[in-house]
Amino acid sequence: NAGVTQTPKFQVLKTGQSMTLQCAQDMNHEYMSWYRQDPGMGLRLIHYSVGAGITDQGEVPNGYNVSRSTTEDFPLRLLSAAPSQTSVYFCASSYSGVARNEQFFGPGTRLTVL
Amino acid sequence: GEDVEQSLFLSVREGDSSVINCTYTDSSSTYLYWYKQEPGAGLQLLTYIFSNMDMKQDQRLTVLLNKKDKHLSLRIADTQTGDSAIYFCAESHAPISGNTGKLIFGQGTTLQVKP
């Protein structure tokens, strides 16, 4: 299994540009999440999904869109990039069948918005 | 709302014990977790504790939970240079019946191990 994969690894955008961060998992996990990591602030949940066709907002959803058309993929869209969105983005997935929520993380995408 | 707090930095000497502390506000948390992040990598689950336990030991790791004070700690015995990383405390406020797929993380504690 490849686990959770994210592309690209690095990206530089100009203010106002849009882009999609890709996330895929091959573990047949129902749950998938997007986090951003900023120094001194830990990981903050952007959006999450409990299954195909179902998404919900996390702590910091503004400026981001998600969709979940398949179990495997959970792309994160930046609609109009802003410097405040410079961050490291992590995608995670977990299995819903147990109460313990062990999340498996991808390697991250480092995004810089100029 | 839910909140998880950690101190940001801890420095220890190789061979000493490390204790990383965490406080949380959600009294309905069912599981509490410790994740480890090595430089340039994603997070990996290190250990977890169910809320009806007060201690869990796993080799060099000991997790203590004080549910009354909403305080969680991770003790690493005989700390090695390979333990240098960022350690995140997290809680899930899922009901007993199942998890919601949602975790709330603390800010992370950077552990520096000096030789």
Interface residues (C-beta under 8 A of the other chain):
Chain A: V4 E30 Y31 M32 S33 Y35 G40 M41 G42 L43 R44 L45 Y48 S49 V50 G58 F90 A92 S94 S96 V98 A99 R100 N101 E102 Q103 F105 G106 P107 G108
Chain B: V4 Q6 L8 T30 Y31 Y33 A41 G42 L43 Q44 L45 Y48 F50 F88 S92 A94 I96 S97 G98 N99 T100 G101 K102 L103 I104 F105 G106 Q107 G108
